[in-house]
Amino acid sequence: MQIEIRGLERLSFRERQVVVLKESGKSNEEVAQVLAVTPATVATLYKRARSKGYQVVAVLPLDTLGLAVDPAEEGER
């Protein structure tokens, strides 16, 4: 699965870093360790970024949802 984050242009560089790591499933503590800041700083940056209104879009291949069309069946339609 891939994620697309829309509205990143509204965020500061550090907010972007936090958002990408948080939306990838990392905890505040994990993000803090990667960015060499405190978990409280991560929480503040994440809250500020959320208030600026970015959107996360999941991009899923059709086959992960059982929706892929079999090429052999395509000719039958």
Secondary structure, 3 states (H helix, E strand, C coil): CEEEEECHHHCCHHHHHHHHHHHCCCCHHHHHHHHCCCHHHHHHHHHHHHHCCCEEEEECCHHHHCCCCCHHHHCCC
